[in-house]
Amino acid sequence: MHAGACGWHLGDPAPRRSDLTMARVLLIANTLPPRDLSGAGEQVCQLAAGLAADGHRVTVLGRGAGGARGPKLLFPLAVLPATWRALRRARPDVVQVHESDGAFAGLLVRLLRRWLHPRPRLIALLQVSYREEMRAVRQLSWQGRELGRPGAAERRFRWTKGPVQLVLGILSAHLADRVLACSARTAAEVERDYGVRGVGVLPNVTGGLPVPWSPARPDDPAPGYVLYVGRLRVRKGVEVLLEALPIVRQQAAAARLVIVGDGEQRATLENRARVLGMERCVHFLGRLDAGRVRRLLAGARCLVVPSIYEGMPLVILEAMAASVPVVASAVSGIPETVVDGETGWLVPAEDPPSLAAALVAVLDDAHEACRRGEAGYQRVRSERMPQHAAQHWRQLVLDEGS
């Protein structure tokens, strides 16, 4: 299975709409690994793995050979010829578009549906509300003191790309026969911001794709650190984490922070660590591949997610699958996965002292941290694997649509 590849032939008999024990499914997405580091794209592949294991015949259509040609920015239009070819060759029962980038592909399916056999059901899976994403491009503050502010690229997103993505997202949602979201909170935001009803919840999952175990390196940090993995942009709240670190070190002098990821805020964050006198205990490793992240998770005391807005971060599931406890802001869909007191610690967003207290609790009580990490592992294994996504998808798309 790869972007643009078809997994079956025109001669295959189409299953009856009333009994789709095996469905032909076309998934269309702009960002797919390994070409892109994107949680949304990763979820497309995780779902595809679950559906394929469940007996469905899945085609994933993205950028590159057999898919859309041209830059990522032009994907909404560039994918149209590839979508037309996939509709003719694969004869899908279900076409699922992801995020706003699939809006025009969805429109093409709706325009052609009366001439297609079988007539595919159109699904839109959304990871965020772009209205909320734009609202999250703002100054971070605590008790009236500024902690961080958006950079130029983030401000451009809010005033240019964001509104376009919002319009395309609304179009995707209104064209679809069924809209899905990654969490109940996101579903409520999409219903409110996009003007649709009955948004179903298809939680994100992990474990369906092989991740190589990177060998140890001489520059690997010694185990026992706090780990952050993600884009370095203002809504991720890394500024809040840096502000919390001096408080943590007052009670846990050996505390160290490892930051994996890159973005416009990196230089600002590195400078802030120096201003706080934390440059020796904060390590910026930049953007790393999945195998290296997996090794770093193995050495972490906890994963920290200090965001002010999210959909449902995949890295949380990856940490839980590695038995690593999670300290996270109680925002968006995070509390639907991280249970405070059971699988991790939840804290208010933009609150350095509360975040620091949770991190101190992790570092001071290794037994409790291990207990919550193990509980997270058990929860992922029982609820958040690709087979669970396939089961939920069948109920939401096939059973309700039959």
LINPEKA-V275080 format. One line per field, one symbol per residue. ss: DSSP state (A for helix, B for strand, O for the rest). A space follows every 50 residues. Layout:
ss=???
This chain:
ss=OOBOOOOOOOOOOOOOOOOOOOOBBBBBOOOOOOOOOOAAAAAAAAAAAA AAAOOOBBBBBOBOOOOBOOOAAAAAAAAAAAAAAAAAAAOOOBBBBBOA AAAAAAAAAAAAAAAOOOOOBBBBBBOOOAAAAAAOOOOBBBOOBBBBOO OAAAAAAAAAAAAAAAAAAAAAAAAOOBBBBOOAAAAAAAAAAAOOOOOB BOOOOBOOOOOOOOOOOOOOOOOOBBBBBOOOOAAAOAAAAAAAAAAAAA AOOOOOBBBBOOOOOAAAAAAAAAAOOOOOOBBBBBOOOAAAAAAAAAOB BBBBBOOOOOOOOAAAAAAAAOOOOBBBBOOOOAAAOOOBOOOBBBBOOO OAAAAAAAAAAAAAOAAAAAAAAAAAAAAAAAAOBAAAAAAAAAAAAAAO OO
